[in-house]
Amino acid sequence: MSAAPGRAPSVPDGSGPSALDGAVWRTVGDPLVAGAPEGPLRGLTVAVKDLFAVAGHRVGAGNPTWLRDARTEPEHAHAVADLLRGGASVRGIARTDELAYSVVGDNAHYGTPPNGAAPGAMPGGSSSGPASAVATGQVDVGLGSDTAGSIRVPASWQGLWGLRTTHGLVPRDGMLPLASSFDTVGWLVRDAATLAAVASWCLGPPGGPGLAPGSGRDPVLAPGRRLRLRVPAEVVAAADPSVADAFAALLDGWRAAGVADVETVEVGPLDRWFDAFRTVQGAEAWRVDGPWVTAHPGALGPALAERFAAAAAVTAADEARARADLDRLRADLRAVVTDALLVLPTTPGPAPARDAGAAELARVRAATLP
């Protein structure tokens, strides 16, 4: 497992000259916080998304006005403390899209982190900073959050392994919320072995030795069992032709190797999923951040200001209808995956160019979220 290249001196929290790339990092150390001297994650370095509390530092949420007014955190977020107990060290606090309310990876205040796999392309957000730090070899693990794709999108666009944990599986104590119905914790790494080590430790019993071999195993994934895979036709149809072709080739390879049976299923119009999600997310985001947004006119970048204006317009009746839709869609989806795994392209297409216009980024965002 690789260590972070080079050594960077500690810098004051949120002030002074930036260490390394200021579009990737808010503050770094050597390390910023040392992990336990022993543990299964010893030697790993971590970039913490700027939504999680790191004791002695502030949460900046990708916005300089938010950072200016933030308190110094008295203790680590649960997800940060878990990694430290396992022996991993926090190298620094990495950038996020403003208030984590985006999926392409840009930030109007601090710039756009680089894409470590495709120079000249967007990195994917809102865990863009940690993803870029991992993809460019500066750390081993990116600790991020995911509300609508903030782990899967940067993982896809930067060629990383990403795990968006099941909602509620990892406590979100000390993590700044966006939309609690969808917020969850996740990790980004460069290889499967590192992801397995992190997940085994962090998803095991509190303070324990990680997951025991075979514990909590889903019978669908039992050793030696031929996998049953279900592919949502509507998702594949919405993907770029190159992505759909590559995905079909992957499935054909699994069939030919005799490791999986693949069945195509229908999940209904994707607009229905997107509209219900977007409405509930907007309502919850406005309840969490609306008072701050209202009290700080002009503090947000143009794209995010527009997004929050739409969120503010969601009515109670809109939200109630969307939640009823989500309940029905959730039941439909559970019926599909009762005895199988749902497999689909991670994103509908490659990362857009860094110089893409606002209209193109809005199109990519809408296509990527369903």
VOBA-1610 file (N, C-alpha, C; in pm, whole numbers, padded with zeros to 5 digits, always signed):
BEGIN
Met+00085-00118+00000Met+00000+00000+00000Met+00089+00124+00000Ser+00057+00214-00086Ser+00146+00329-00104Ser+00126+00432+00004Ala+00232+00500+00037Ala+00224+00612+00131Ala+00219+00742+00053Ala+00176+00848+00120Ala+00166+00977+00054Ala+00304+01026+00015Pro+00325+01070-00111Pro+00456+01116-00153Pro+00491+01250-00092Gly+00615+01265-00053Gly+00661+01394-00004Gly+00612+01424+00136Arg+00658+01531+00191Arg+00618+01574+00324Arg+00582+01721+00317Ala+00470+01756+00377Ala+00428+01896+00375Ala+00414+01945+00518Pro+00463+02063+00550Pro+00450+02115+00686Pro+00306+02147+00719Ser+00273+02142+00847Ser+00139+02181+00889Ser+00117+02327+00858Val-00007+02361+00826Val-00042+02501+00803Val-00156+02536+00895Pro-00171+02663+00933Pro-00281+02702+01020Pro-00415+02665+00959Asp-00511+02635+01044Asp-00643+02593+00998Asp-00715+02707+00930Gly-00723+02700+00796Gly-00799+02798+00721Gly-00727+02930+00699Ser-00598+02939+00731Ser-00528+03065+00711Ser-00386+03036+00663Gly-00315+03139+00620Gly-00178+03121+00577Gly-00169+03062+00439Pro-00048+03040+00389Pro-00030+02987+00254Pro-00080+02844+00245Ser-00134+02809+00130Ser-00188+02676+00109Ser-00076+02576+00085Ala-00084+02459+00146Ala+00010+02352+00121Ala-00044+02267+00008Leu+00045+02230-00084Leu+00005+02151-00200Leu-00101+02228-00281Asp-00194+02156-00342Asp-00293+02219-00429Asp-00412+02266-00347Gly-00436+02396-00346Gly-00546+02451-00268Gly-00683+02413-00319Ala-00691+02363-00442Ala-00819+02314-00492Ala-00850+02175-00439Val-00746+02105-00390Val-00763+01971-00334Val-00770+01976-00182Trp-00680+02054-00123Trp-00663+02053+00023Trp-00703+02186+00085Arg-00766+02177+00203Arg-00786+02297+00284Arg-00673+02312+00383Thr-00631+02204+00445Thr-00518+02207+00538Thr-00458+02068+00543Val-00326+02062+00560Val-00255+01935+00565Val-00155+01936+00679Gly-00104+01818+00712Gly-00004+01807+00817Gly+00093+01696+00786Asp+00174+01662+00884Asp+00280+01564+00863Asp+00285+01463+00979Pro+00176+01393+01011Pro+00040+01407+00957Pro-00038+01514+01032Leu-00160+01539+00989Leu-00246+01632+01061Leu-00290+01570+01193Val-00328+01442+01189Val-00364+01366+01309Val-00306+01226+01293Ala-00224+01183+01388Ala-00163+01051+01381Ala-00262+00944+01425Gly-00257+00830+01360Gly-00341+00718+01398Gly-00280+00638+01511Ala-00353+00538+01558Ala-00304+00450+01663Ala-00175+00382+01617Pro-00083+00355+01711Pro+00045+00296+01671Pro+00033+00154+01615Glu-00075+00087+01648Glu-00098-00048+01597Glu-00240-00058+01544Gly-00261-00150+01451Gly-00395-00169+01395Gly-00386-00213+01250Pro-00495-00268+01199Pro-00494-00322+01063Pro-00479-00216+00954Leu-00501-00089+00989Leu-00489+00019+00891Leu-00359+00099+00908Arg-00270+00048+00992Arg-00145+00119+01018Arg-00070+00143+00886Gly-00021+00265+00869Gly+00054+00301+00749Gly-00030+00367+00642Leu-00163+00357+00652Leu-00250+00421+00554Leu-00268+00569+00587Thr-00275+00651+00486Thr-00300+00794+00504Thr-00437+00829+00447Val-00502+00928+00508Val-00643+00958+00478Val-00660+01106+00446Ala-00741+01133+00344Ala-00791+01268+00316Ala-00935+01273+00363Val-00967+01363+00455Val-01100+01374+00514Val-01179+01482+00441Lys-01292+01448+00386Lys-01379+01547+00322Lys-01416+01655+00423Asp-01420+01778+00378Asp-01444+01891+00467Asp-01590+01904+00509Leu-01648+01790+00545Leu-01780+01782+00609Leu-01771+01714+00743Phe-01658+01647+00768Phe-01642+01567+00890Phe-01560+01644+00993Ala-01600+01634+01119Ala-01528+01699+01226Ala-01393+01633+01248Val-01289+01715+01253Val-01156+01673+01295Val-01121+01757+01416Ala-01098+01695+01530Ala-01078+01769+01654Ala-00969+01873+01640Gly-00998+01995+01688Gly-00903+02104+01681Gly-00909+02185+01553His-00999+02146+01461His-01014+02215+01334His-01162+02249+01312Arg-01187+02331+01212Arg-01323+02369+01178Arg-01372+02291+01058Val-01502+02279+01045Val-01563+02223+00925Val-01594+02338+00831Gly-01540+02332+00708Gly-01554+02444+00616Gly-01661+02427+00511Ala-01703+02304+00484Ala-01814+02276+00392Ala-01795+02335+00253Gly-01670+02360+00213Gly-01645+02410+00079Gly-01683+02554+00056Asn-01700+02630+00164Asn-01745+02769+00149Asn-01669+02857+00249Pro-01603+02965+00203Pro-01522+03046+00295Pro-01603+03118+00401Thr-01726+03156+00371Thr-01808+03222+00473Thr-01847+03123+00582Trp-01882+03002+00542Trp-01914+02898+00639Trp-01792+02871+00729Leu-01675+02858+00669Leu-01552+02831+00745Leu-01523+02944+00843Arg-01540+03067+00799Arg-01511+03182+00885Arg-01591+03179+01014Asp-01716+03136+01005Asp-01804+03140+01121Asp-01809+03009+01199Ala-01741+02904+01150Ala-01751+02773+01212Ala-01674+02768+01344Arg-01722+02684+01433Arg-01653+02663+01561Arg-01539+02562+01541Thr-01445+02563+01632Thr-01343+02459+01636Thr-01403+02332+01695Glu-01388+02222+01626Glu-01452+02098+01668Glu-01382+02038+01790Pro-01460+02000+01893Pro-01397+01945+02014Pro-01357+01799+02002Glu-01417+01726+01908Glu-01385+01584+01895Glu-01402+01540+01750His-01347+01424+01718His-01354+01372+01583His-01493+01318+01551Ala-01531+01329+01425Ala-01649+01259+01377Ala-01628+01109+01395His-01738+01035+01410His-01728+00891+01430His-01645+00825+01320Ala-01670+00861+01194Ala-01602+00797+01082Ala-01453+00827+01083Val-01414+00946+01130Val-01273+00982+01141Val-01208+00903+01254Ala-01275+00899+01370Ala-01220+00829+01485Ala-01201+00680+01457Asp-01292+00621+01381Asp-01280+00479+01345Asp-01150+00452+01270Leu-01121+00535+01171Leu-01000+00516+01092Leu-00875+00536+01179Leu-00878+00636+01266Leu-00763+00660+01354Leu-00740+00544+01449Arg-00847+00488+01504Arg-00834+00373+01594Arg-00774+00253+01523Gly-00802+00242+01394Gly-00748+00131+01317Gly-00603+00149+01276Gly-00545+00265+01306Gly-00404+00289+01275Gly-00380+00382+01158Ala-00483+00418+01083Ala-00465+00513+00973Ala-00441+00653+01028Ser-00367+00734+00955Ser-00340+00872+00995Ser-00407+00969+00899Val-00461+01077+00953Val-00521+01180+00869Val-00412+01271+00818Arg-00395+01275+00687Arg-00297+01366+00630Arg-00352+01508+00622Gly-00481+01520+00592Gly-00536+01654+00583Gly-00685+01654+00558Ile-00739+01775+00553Ile-00880+01799+00525Ile-00890+01844+00380Ala-00970+01771+00303Ala-00977+01794+00158Ala-01107+01865+00120Arg-01104+01931+00007Arg-01215+02013-00039Arg-01340+01931-00071Thr-01452+01999-00063Thr-01580+01946-00107Thr-01649+02051-00192Asp-01740+02006-00279Asp-01828+02102-00345Asp-01904+02178-00237Glu-01944+02299-00265Glu-02012+02381-00164Glu-02128+02308-00098Leu-02121+02296+00035Leu-02225+02235+00117Leu-02261+02096+00066Ala-02172+02036-00012Ala-02189+01899-00065Ala-02311+01886-00155Tyr-02352+01996-00218Tyr-02477+01996-00296Tyr-02444+02003-00445Ser-02363+01910-00492Ser-02330+01902-00633Ser-02277+01763-00661Val-02252+01733-00788Val-02204+01599-00821Val-02097+01602-00930Val-02055+01722-00974Val-01955+01728-01080Val-01815+01761-01029Gly-01804+01827-00911Gly-01673+01847-00851Gly-01616+01987-00860Asp-01694+02083-00907Asp-01643+02220-00915Asp-01671+02296-00787Asn-01596+02403-00765Asn-01617+02488-00649Asn-01587+02631-00690Ala-01686+02719-00677Ala-01674+02857-00723Ala-01571+02937-00645His-01535+02890-00525His-01446+02966-00437His-01301+02917-00441Tyr-01283+02787-00448Tyr-01150+02729-00434Tyr-01097+02665-00562Gly-01180+02656-00664Gly-01136+02595-00788Gly-01179+02449-00799Thr-01139+02386-00907Thr-01179+02248-00935Thr-01059+02155-00914Pro-01070+02056-00827Pro-00959+01961-00810Pro-00930+01888-00941Pro-00807+01840-00958Pro-00773+01769-01081Pro-00834+01630-01085Asn-00854+01581-01205Asn-00895+01442-01224Asn-00768+01360-01243Gly-00739+01271-01148Gly-00614+01195-01151Gly-00607+01092-01262Ala-00720+01056-01321Ala-00722+00956-01427Ala-00738+01017-01565Ala-00801+01134-01571Ala-00829+01197-01701Ala-00800+01345-01691Pro-00674+01385-01708Pro-00639+01528-01702Pro-00725+01608-01799Gly-00772+01722-01751Gly-00858+01805-01833Gly-01005+01777-01815Ala-01038+01679-01730Ala-01178+01644-01706Ala-01218+01682-01564Met-01348+01694-01540Met-01400+01721-01406Met-01371+01601-01316Pro-01356+01624-01185Pro-01320+01514-01094Pro-01439+01434-01043Gly-01558+01493-01044Gly-01673+01428-00979Gly-01682+01474-00835Gly-01803+01504-00791Gly-01820+01556-00654Gly-01934+01486-00586Ser-01967+01526-00463Ser-01905+01636-00392Ser-01783+01596-00311Ser-01747+01465-00317Ser-01624+01418-00251Ser-01505+01436-00344Ser-01501+01549-00413Ser-01400+01572-00517Ser-01260+01583-00460Gly-01243+01654-00349Gly-01110+01670-00292Gly-01048+01538-00248Pro-01116+01459-00163Pro-01060+01329-00126Pro-01035+01238-00245Ala-01126+01238-00342Ala-01108+01153-00460Ala-00982+01192-00536Ser-00962+01321-00557Ser-00843+01367-00630Ser-00716+01336-00552Ala-00720+01351-00420Ala-00603+01321-00339Ala-00564+01174-00352Val-00663+01086-00358Val-00636+00943-00375Val-00588+00914-00516Ala-00658+00966-00615Ala-00627+00934-00755Ala-00490+00987-00798Thr-00443+01093-00734Thr-00311+01149-00767Thr-00201+01094-00677Gly-00234+00996-00592Gly-00134+00928-00512Gly-00090+01000-00388Gln-00163+01103-00344Gln-00121+01179-00226Gln-00162+01113-00095Val-00266+01032-00099Val-00310+00955+00018Val-00361+00820-00030Asp-00385+00731+00065Asp-00436+00597+00033Asp-00587+00589+00037Val-00650+00668+00125Val-00794+00657+00149Val-00857+00796+00148Gly-00970+00808+00080Gly-01050+00929+00088Gly-01175+00899+00168Leu-01195+00972+00277Leu-01319+00959+00354Leu-01418+01061+00300Gly-01530+01013+00250Gly-01629+01103+00191Gly-01769+01073+00237Ser-01862+01146+00183Ser-02003+01122+00207Ser-02071+01109+00071Asp-02191+01054+00072Asp-02266+01036-00052Asp-02413+01059-00022Thr-02472+01154-00093Thr-02615+01180-00082Thr-02686+01140-00212Ala-02618+01165-00324Ala-02680+01135-00453Ala-02580+01081-00554Gly-02460+01045-00508Gly-02359+00996-00600Gly-02220+01049-00573Ser-02197+01104-00456Ser-02071+01171-00429Ser-01956+01076-00399Ile-01984+00946-00391Ile-01879+00845-00389Ile-01870+00779-00527Arg-01983+00735-00579Arg-01981+00659-00705Arg-01933+00743-00823Val-01969+00872-00828Val-01933+00953-00945Val-01782+00981-00948Pro-01721+01035-00841Pro-01575+01053-00848Pro-01501+00921-00864Ala-01553+00812-00808Ala-01488+00682-00827Ala-01489+00644-00974Ser-01603+00661-01039Ser-01615+00627-01180Ser-01527+00716-01266Trp-01534+00845-01244Trp-01463+00939-01331Trp-01312+00937-01310Gln-01266+00890-01192Gln-01122+00891-01165Gln-01063+00750-01152Gly-01139+00648-01190Gly-01086+00513-01192Gly-01053+00456-01056Leu-01137+00487-00956Leu-01112+00443-00819Leu-01211+00335-00776Trp-01175+00267-00668Trp-01270+00181-00599Trp-01345+00268-00497Gly-01476+00260-00497Gly-01556+00339-00403Gly-01662+00253-00338Leu-01690+00280-00213Leu-01798+00210-00142Leu-01885+00312-00072Arg-02009+00321-00118Arg-02112+00400-00050Arg-02183+00304+00043Thr-02165+00320+00172Thr-02220+00222+00266Thr-02373+00234+00274Thr-02434+00122+00312Thr-02579+00120+00331Thr-02620+00229+00429His-02728+00297+00398His-02773+00410+00479His-02790+00368+00625Gly-02725+00439+00715Gly-02735+00412+00857Gly-02635+00312+00910Leu-02557+00249+00822Leu-02464+00146+00868Leu-02347+00207+00945Val-02297+00321+00897Val-02189+00392+00967Val-02248+00516+01032Pro-02234+00533+01162Pro-02289+00652+01229Pro-02238+00780+01165Arg-02329+00878+01153Arg-02294+01005+01090Arg-02265+01114+01193Asp-02240+01075+01317Asp-02206+01172+01420Asp-02085+01254+01375Gly-02097+01386+01384Gly-01985+01473+01347Gly-01973+01497+01198Met-02072+01455+01120Met-02072+01480+00976Met-02178+01583+00944Leu-02142+01687+00873Leu-02239+01791+00838Leu-02344+01733+00744Pro-02473+01745+00776Pro-02575+01683+00691Pro-02610+01770+00571Leu-02670+01705+00472Leu-02733+01775+00361Leu-02880+01733+00353Ala-02903+01603+00334Ala-03039+01551+00328Ala-03038+01416+00401Ser-03088+01414+00522Ser-03066+01299+00610Ser-03128+01169+00558Ser-03229+01178+00472Ser-03287+01056+00418Ser-03192+00983+00325Phe-03089+01052+00276Phe-02999+00994+00176Phe-02852+01000+00215Asp-02814+01085+00310Asp-02673+01100+00347Asp-02616+00969+00402Thr-02496+00935+00358Thr-02426+00821+00416Thr-02276+00841+00399Val-02200+00753+00463Val-02054+00762+00465Val-01996+00666+00361Gly-01882+00702+00303Gly-01817+00612+00208Gly-01668+00637+00200Trp-01600+00548+00128Trp-01454+00557+00113Trp-01415+00543-00033Leu-01303+00604-00069Leu-01245+00597-00202Leu-01100+00552-00189Val-01061+00454-00269Val-00925+00400-00263Val-00881+00361-00405Arg-00753+00323-00419Arg-00703+00286-00551Arg-00708+00136-00579Asp-00725+00052-00476Asp-00721-00092-00500Asp-00818-00165-00406Ala-00855-00284-00447Ala-00955-00362-00374Ala-00906-00403-00236Ala-00777-00434-00223Ala-00725-00479-00095Ala-00738-00371+00012Thr-00710-00246-00026Thr-00723-00136+00070Thr-00869-00116+00109Leu-00958-00123+00012Leu-01100-00107+00043Leu-01148-00218+00135Ala-01104-00341+00110Ala-01143-00453+00195Ala-01094-00432+00338Ala-00972-00382+00353Ala-00916-00359+00487Ala-00995-00252+00561Val-01024-00141+00492Val-01098-00032+00555Val-01239-00075+00591Ala-01308-00140+00499Ala-01446-00182+00525Ala-01452-00286+00636Ser-01359-00381+00635Ser-01358-00483+00738Ser-01344-00423+00877Trp-01254-00324+00890Trp-01234-00260+01020Trp-01353-00171+01058Cys-01393-00084+00968Cys-01493+00017+01001Cys-01635-00038+01011Leu-01662-00151+00949Leu-01795-00208+00955Leu-01805-00321+01056Gly-01697-00345+01127Gly-01700-00447+01231Gly-01761-00395+01359Pro-01761-00475+01466Pro-01816-00429+01594Pro-01737-00313+01650Pro-01801-00221+01725Pro-01733-00103+01777Pro-01605-00140+01853Gly-01494-00082+01812Gly-01367-00106+01880Gly-01313-00245+01859Gly-01382-00327+01779Gly-01344-00466+01763Gly-01244-00487+01653Pro-01217-00612+01623Pro-01112-00646+01527Pro-01158-00646+01383Gly-01269-00582+01353Gly-01322-00585+01217Gly-01416-00701+01199Leu-01453-00728+01075Leu-01546-00835+01046Leu-01474-00969+01047Ala-01534-01066+01116Ala-01480-01201+01111Ala-01508-01262+00975Pro-01423-01351+00928Pro-01446-01412+00796Pro-01584-01473+00787Gly-01657-01431+00685Gly-01790-01487+00662Gly-01901-01424+00743Ser-01869-01333+00836Ser-01974-01276+00919Ser-02059-01181+00839Gly-02191-01181+00865Gly-02281-01090+00797Gly-02290-01115+00648Arg-02255-01234+00603Arg-02252-01260+00459Arg-02392-01274+00403Asp-02419-01206+00295Asp-02546-01219+00225Asp-02548-01353+00153Pro-02656-01432+00169Pro-02661-01562+00101Pro-02649-01550-00051Val-02689-01434-00106Val-02674-01415-00250Val-02528-01420-00291Leu-02437-01387-00195Leu-02294-01383-00225Leu-02219-01502-00166Ala-02288-01606-00128Ala-02224-01722-00065Ala-02117-01780-00157Pro-02002-01822-00099Pro-01894-01879-00181Pro-01944-01997-00264Gly-01902-01999-00390Gly-01938-02110-00477Gly-02074-02098-00541Arg-02153-02003-00497Arg-02286-01986-00554Arg-02279-01900-00679Arg-02346-01945-00783Arg-02352-01868-00906Arg-02435-01742-00881Leu-02380-01628-00915Leu-02448-01502-00886Leu-02571-01485-00975Arg-02675-01428-00916Arg-02792-01388-00992Arg-02788-01235-01002Leu-02775-01187-01123Leu-02764-01044-01146Leu-02887-00994-01222Arg-02936-00878-01183Arg-03047-00815-01253Arg-03002-00678-01299Val-03031-00650-01424Val-02985-00527-01489Val-03106-00442-01526Pro-03117-00319-01474Pro-03230-00232-01508Pro-03219-00179-01650Ala-03313-00217-01735Ala-03307-00182-01876Ala-03304-00031-01897Glu-03383+00042-01819Glu-03393+00187-01840Glu-03260+00257-01812Val-03183+00206-01715Val-03055+00269-01683Val-02955+00247-01796Val-02950+00126-01849Val-02858+00097-01959Val-02897+00179-02082Ala-03027+00192-02107Ala-03072+00269-02223Ala-03034+00415-02212Ala-03023+00466-02090Ala-02989+00608-02070Ala-02839+00635-02077Ala-02758+00530-02078Ala-02612+00546-02082Ala-02563+00581-02222Asp-02448+00645-02228Asp-02384+00670-02357Asp-02358+00537-02427Pro-02363+00534-02560Pro-02341+00408-02631Pro-02210+00339-02594Ser-02103+00415-02575Ser-01975+00354-02540Ser-01981+00286-02403Val-02052+00349-02309Val-02067+00291-02176Val-02155+00166-02183Ala-02264+00174-02256Ala-02353+00058-02270Ala-02280-00060-02333Asp-02197-00032-02433Asp-02122-00140-02499Asp-02021-00203-02404Ala-01950-00121-02329Ala-01852-00174-02234Ala-01921-00254-02124Phe-02036-00208-02080Phe-02111-00278-01976Phe-02160-00413-02029Ala-02209-00416-02153Ala-02255-00542-02213Ala-02140-00641-02226Ala-02022-00592-02263Ala-01906-00680-02274Ala-01868-00739-02138Leu-01879-00659-02033Leu-01851-00708-01898Leu-01947-00821-01860Leu-02076-00799-01884Leu-02175-00902-01852Leu-02152-01028-01935Asp-02119-01011-02062Asp-02093-01128-02148Asp-01974-01208-02094Gly-01874-01140-02044Gly-01758-01209-01988Gly-01795-01289-01865Trp-01880-01232-01779Trp-01924-01306-01661Trp-02007-01429-01699Arg-02092-01412-01799Arg-02172-01526-01845Arg-02081-01636-01899Ala-01987-01596-01984Ala-01898-01694-02046Ala-01813-01766-01943Ala-01777-01696-01835Ala-01696-01758-01730Ala-01779-01845-01636Gly-01911-01840-01654Gly-01998-01922-01571Gly-02013-01876-01428Val-01989-01747-01403Val-01996-01697-01266Val-02128-01629-01235Ala-02210-01601-01339Ala-02331-01524-01313Ala-02440-01555-01415Asp-02563-01552-01367Asp-02680-01550-01454Asp-02730-01406-01457Val-02759-01355-01574Val-02795-01215-01590Val-02935-01204-01648Glu-03018-01124-01580Glu-03155-01103-01623Glu-03182-00953-01635Thr-03244-00912-01742Thr-03282-00772-01758Thr-03420-00750-01697Val-03433-00643-01619Val-03560-00609-01555Val-03596-00465-01586Glu-03722-00432-01566Glu-03768-00295-01585Glu-03796-00231-01450Val-03749-00108-01432Val-03769-00037-01306Val-03855+00088-01324Gly-03903+00111-01445Gly-03989+00227-01469Gly-03912+00348-01515Pro-03983+00452-01557Pro-03917+00574-01608Pro-03823+00635-01504Leu-03701+00666-01547Leu-03604+00721-01454Leu-03643+00860-01404Asp-03720+00934-01483Asp-03764+01067-01439Asp-03844+01058-01310Arg-03919+00949-01296Arg-03998+00934-01174Arg-03906+00919-01052Trp-03800+00841-01067Trp-03704+00826-00958Trp-03635+00959-00928Phe-03593+01027-01034Phe-03519+01151-01016Phe-03605+01260-00953Asp-03728+01274-01001Asp-03814+01380-00950Asp-03845+01360-00802Ala-03873+01235-00764Ala-03904+01208-00623Ala-03782+01235-00535Phe-03666+01186-00580Phe-03544+01209-00503Phe-03513+01358-00491Arg-03513+01427-00605Arg-03475+01569-00606Arg-03566+01652-00516Thr-03695+01619-00514Thr-03789+01697-00433Thr-03763+01677-00284Val-03746+01551-00242Val-03720+01526-00100Val-03583+01579-00060Gln-03484+01559-00145Gln-03352+01612-00114Gln-03357+01764-00099Gly-03426+01831-00192Gly-03435+01976-00184Gly-03503+02024-00057Ala-03613+01958-00020Ala-03685+01997+00101Ala-03597+01981+00224Glu-03524+01869+00231Glu-03440+01846+00348Glu-03319+01939+00349Ala-03260+01963+00231Ala-03146+02053+00225Ala-03184+02194+00267Trp-03304+02238+00228Trp-03347+02372+00266Trp-03372+02381+00417Arg-03427+02275+00476Arg-03448+02277+00622Arg-03314+02285+00696Val-03213+02216+00644Val-03083+02215+00710Val-03007+02346+00685Asp-02999+02389+00561Asp-02912+02500+00524Asp-02984+02629+00488Gly-03117+02622+00469Gly-03191+02740+00428Gly-03173+02861+00518Pro-03181+02845+00651Pro-03162+02962+00737Pro-03025+03027+00719Trp-02921+02944+00702Trp-02788+03000+00681Trp-02780+03070+00545Val-02834+03007+00441Val-02833+03067+00308Val-02904+03202+00309Thr-03019+03207+00376Thr-03097+03331+00383Thr-03021+03441+00457Ala-02947+03400+00561Ala-02874+03497+00642Ala-02744+03544+00578His-02701+03477+00470His-02573+03511+00408His-02590+03530+00256Pro-02665+03631+00216Pro-02685+03654+00072Pro-02552+03677+00003Gly-02536+03616-00113Gly-02414+03634-00190Gly-02300+03543-00150Ala-02322+03458-00049Ala-02212+03372-00002Ala-02191+03251-00091Leu-02291+03214-00170Leu-02283+03094-00252Leu-02242+03126-00395Gly-02180+03030-00460Gly-02154+03042-00602Gly-02284+03042-00679Pro-02284+03090-00804Pro-02409+03104-00881Pro-02487+02974-00898Ala-02418+02865-00930Ala-02488+02738-00954Ala-02556+02689-00827Leu-02485+02701-00713Leu-02544+02652-00588Leu-02656+02744-00542Ala-02643+02873-00563Ala-02751+02965-00527Ala-02878+02930-00603Glu-02863+02895-00729Glu-02979+02855-00810Glu-03040+02726-00757Arg-02955+02633-00717Arg-03004+02505-00664Arg-03082+02526-00535Phe-03031+02612-00448Phe-03102+02638-00322Phe-03230+02717-00346Ala-03234+02802-00447Ala-03358+02872-00478Ala-03467+02771-00518Ala-03428+02669-00595Ala-03524+02564-00631Ala-03566+02485-00508Ala-03471+02458-00418Ala-03504+02384-00296Ala-03602+02463-00209Ala-03584+02595-00203Ala-03672+02678-00122Ala-03815+02677-00173Ala-03833+02647-00301Ala-03966+02650-00362Ala-04045+02521-00342Val-03982+02418-00285Val-04052+02292-00262Val-04155+02311-00151Thr-04281+02280-00179Thr-04387+02296-00080Thr-04404+02168+00002Ala-04476+02180+00111Ala-04505+02063+00195Ala-04582+01958+00116Ala-04673+02002+00032Ala-04749+01907-00050Ala-04659+01837-00152Asp-04566+01913-00212Asp-04469+01854-00304Asp-04390+01744-00234Glu-04343+01776-00116Glu-04261+01681-00042Glu-04341+01556-00005Ala-04463+01575+00039Ala-04546+01460+00078Ala-04570+01367-00040Arg-04599+01424-00157Arg-04619+01341-00276Arg-04491+01267-00314Ala-04378+01337-00304Ala-04250+01275-00341Ala-04214+01162-00244Arg-04242+01182-00116Arg-04212+01076-00019Arg-04300+00954-00043Ala-04424+00974-00081Ala-04511+00861-00113Ala-04458+00787-00235Asp-04411+00862-00334Asp-04349+00800-00452Asp-04227+00719-00413Leu-04143+00776-00327Leu-04022+00705-00285Leu-04057+00576-00212Asp-04160+00578-00131Asp-04201+00455-00060Asp-04239+00346-00159Arg-04313+00383-00263Arg-04353+00283-00364Arg-04232+00235-00443Leu-04145+00326-00481Leu-04027+00289-00557Leu-03934+00200-00474Arg-03922+00229-00345Arg-03838+00148-00258Arg-03891+00005-00250Ala-04021-00007-00238Ala-04081-00141-00233Ala-04059-00216-00364Asp-04073-00146-00476Asp-04049-00209-00606Asp-03905-00257-00618Leu-03812-00175-00573Leu-03671-00211-00585Leu-03637-00329-00495Arg-03690-00330-00375Arg-03662-00442-00285Arg-03713-00574-00343Ala-03824-00568-00413Ala-03876-00690-00476Ala-03781-00741-00583Val-03713-00650-00652Val-03620-00688-00758Val-03495-00754-00701Val-03449-00710-00585Val-03320-00756-00532Val-03334-00855-00417Thr-03452-00910-00396Thr-03470-01004-00286Thr-03373-01120-00295Asp-03354-01176-00415Asp-03268-01293-00432Asp-03162-01270-00538Ala-03126-01145-00561Ala-03030-01114-00667Ala-02961-00982-00637Leu-02859-00953-00716Leu-02789-00826-00708Leu-02828-00738-00827Leu-02849-00611-00799Leu-02876-00516-00906Leu-02742-00463-00958Val-02719-00473-01088Val-02593-00431-01147Val-02623-00331-01257Leu-02551-00219-01257Leu-02577-00115-01355Leu-02452-00031-01375Pro-02443+00042-01487Pro-02329+00132-01505Pro-02323+00235-01392Thr-02203+00262-01344Thr-02188+00353-01230Thr-02230+00494-01266Thr-02191+00540-01383Thr-02234+00669-01435Thr-02272+00650-01582Pro-02354+00739-01637Pro-02399+00721-01775Pro-02297+00755-01881Gly-02189+00821-01843Gly-02090+00860-01941Gly-01961+00905-01874Pro-01860+00940-01952Pro-01733+00984-01896Pro-01745+01123-01835Ala-01640+01161-01763Ala-01637+01293-01700Ala-01638+01403-01805Pro-01716+01510-01783Pro-01713+01624-01876Pro-01583+01700-01863Ala-01553+01779-01963Ala-01431+01859-01964Ala-01438+01968-01857Arg-01321+02006-01806Arg-01315+02111-01704Arg-01367+02244-01757Asp-01355+02267-01888Asp-01401+02394-01944Asp-01544+02385-01998Ala-01616+02279-01961Ala-01755+02267-02005Ala-01837+02384-01949Gly-01934+02429-02026Gly-02018+02540-01983Gly-02121+02498-01881Ala-02187+02597-01823Ala-02286+02570-01718Ala-02399+02482-01769Ala-02443+02503-01892Ala-02553+02423-01946Ala-02512+02276-01960Glu-02389+02252-02005Glu-02342+02114-02020Glu-02328+02047-01884Leu-02275+02118-01784Leu-02262+02060-01650Leu-02398+02030-01591Ala-02496+02116-01615Ala-02632+02090-01566Ala-02690+01966-01633Arg-02662+01948-01763Arg-02710+01829-01833Arg-02646+01702-01775Val-02516+01706-01752Val-02446+01590-01696Val-02500+01558-01558Arg-02519+01662-01478Arg-02569+01641-01342Arg-02706+01574-01345Ala-02796+01621-01432Ala-02929+01563-01440Ala-02926+01419-01489Ala-02836+01390-01582Ala-02825+01254-01635Ala-02762+01158-01536Thr-02679+01210-01447Thr-02602+01125-01356Thr-02679+01092-01228Leu-02771+01178-01187Leu-02837+01159-01058Leu-02941+01049-01053Pro-03021+01021-01157Pro-03126+00919-01142Pro-03069+00786-01100
//
